[in-house]
Amino acid sequence: MTRPDQTYLDTLLLYYEEEIEGEAYFAELARIFSAPEQSKRLTLLAEVERHAAQGVAPLIARYGLTPRSDAILTQSGHGQAQRAPATWASLLDEMNRTYPGYLAAFEALEAIGPAEDQARLRFLTQHEVAALDYLALENEGVADSYAPLERYLASAPAPA
């Protein structure tokens, strides 16, 4: 196995850290948005972030990358949640506006990743697909809009 270039490694580490931050972000939002259905959806999004991070954690270990501490990342995620839109509609608007860009970023990481990392990178990208599928259903008012999140949580990276 050849060591991938530094751009790939730096991006992989950043995206891993952002998943840890994202888990804390959504968990804090689930506390802030205490309506049961909203809290349920945000808690599932937090679990999706954790699941995505766990899926690529072996790559972090493989390359000896050192993420910032969970405490720092959690604090950052909570701080981001405190600055998030204050209404459900405005939160969804922000998510609809920004999440497609995240999908493109994860696809770009896949494009530069080595062959042996592709299964885990695709798994990481799929968490954004699940989030976008959730948003589309949520926008349509589908009662179980969170089903794509549950499907992702039931999945695992393909063996490399």
N, C-alpha and C positions, 0 to 999 in steps of 0.2 A: 504494500500500500504506500503510495506516495503522499506526502503531506500536501493538502490543498493550499492554494495561495492565501495570503493574509486577508485579502478582501472577503473571501468566502468565510474564513474563520471569524473575522471581526463581526460580520453580519450575522452569522449563526449564533454567536454569543449574545449579540444585541437582541436578536429576536427571542432567544431563550429567556433572557432577562425580562423582556417585555411581556412574555407569557406569565411570569411570576407576578409582575406588576399588574397585569390584567386580571389575574385571579383576585388580587387584593382590591382592585378597582371595582370589579363587579360585586364582590362580597360586601364592600362598603355601600355601594349603591343599593344592594338588597336590604341593607339596614335602613337606609335613607328612604327608599320607596317601600314603605311597609305594607301597602295594599297587597293582600295575599297573592294575587295573580302576577303582579309586577315583581314582587319579591321572589316568587318561584322562578320566573324567567331569568332574572338577574343571577340568582343562585346557580341555575343551570349554566349560564354563560361563564360564571366563575369556575365551575367544575370543568367546562370545556377548555378553558385556559390552562388549568392544572393538568388535564389529560394531554393536551398538546405538548406542554413542557415535559411531562414524563416520557412522552414518545420520542423526544429528541435528546433527552438527558444522556442516553448512551453515546451520542455523538460528542457532546460536551466532554464527557469522560475520555472518549477515544482520543481526542486531540489535546487533552490536558488543559482545557480552557478553565479559567477561574472566574465564575460570575461574581457580581457583587453579592453581599450577604442577603439572605431572605428578609432579614429585618429592614434593611435599607430599601429593598425593592417593595416590600409591603408598605412601608411608610410612604413611599413615592406613590404607589397605587391608591392608597387612602387619600392622599393629598389631591390627586387628580380627580377622584370621585367628589371631593368637597367642592371642586371648581366646575363640576359637570352641570349641564342644564338642570333646572329645578323642577321642570314638569315632565311627565311621561312623554307627551307629544314632542316637546323640544329635544328630549334625549333621543327619541327615535329619529327625529329629523337629523340630528348630528350623526347618529350611527349610519343612517342611509347615505349621508353625504361623504363620510370618511371611510367606511368599510370597503368599498370597492378598491380604493387605493391600497389598502392592506393586502387584499388578495393579489393585486399586481406585484406587490413587493415580495410576497412569499413565492409567487411563481418565478420571479427573477432570481431568488435564492436557489430554487430548484435548478434553474437553467445553468448556474455556475457550479453547482455541487458535483462532487465525484460520483461515479456510478454506484459505488458501494453505499452511499448515503441516500440514494434516491427514494427508497421505500419510506424511510423516516421523514425525509423532507416532504414527500407527498402527503404523508399523514399530517404533518404540520400545516401544509396548505389546506388540507381538507377541513380543518377547524374553521377557517375563514369561509369556505364554501357553506358549511353548516350554519354559520352565523348569518350569512347573506340569505340563505334559504329561509331561516327563521324570520328575518326581517321582512322578506317578501310576504310570508304568510301572516305575520303580525300586521303588516300594512293593509292586508285584505280583511282583517278582523277574524281570521280563522281561530277557533277556540283552542285547538291544540297546536298552535303555531310553533311551539317548542319541540315538536316531534323531531325535526332535523338535529337538534342539539342532543336529544336522547339517543338517536341513532349513532351520532358520532361518539358519544360516551360508551356505547356498546361495541365500538370498533377498536382495533389495535393495528399497529403498523405491520405491514407484511414482513415476513422474515427476509433479512438481507442475504 
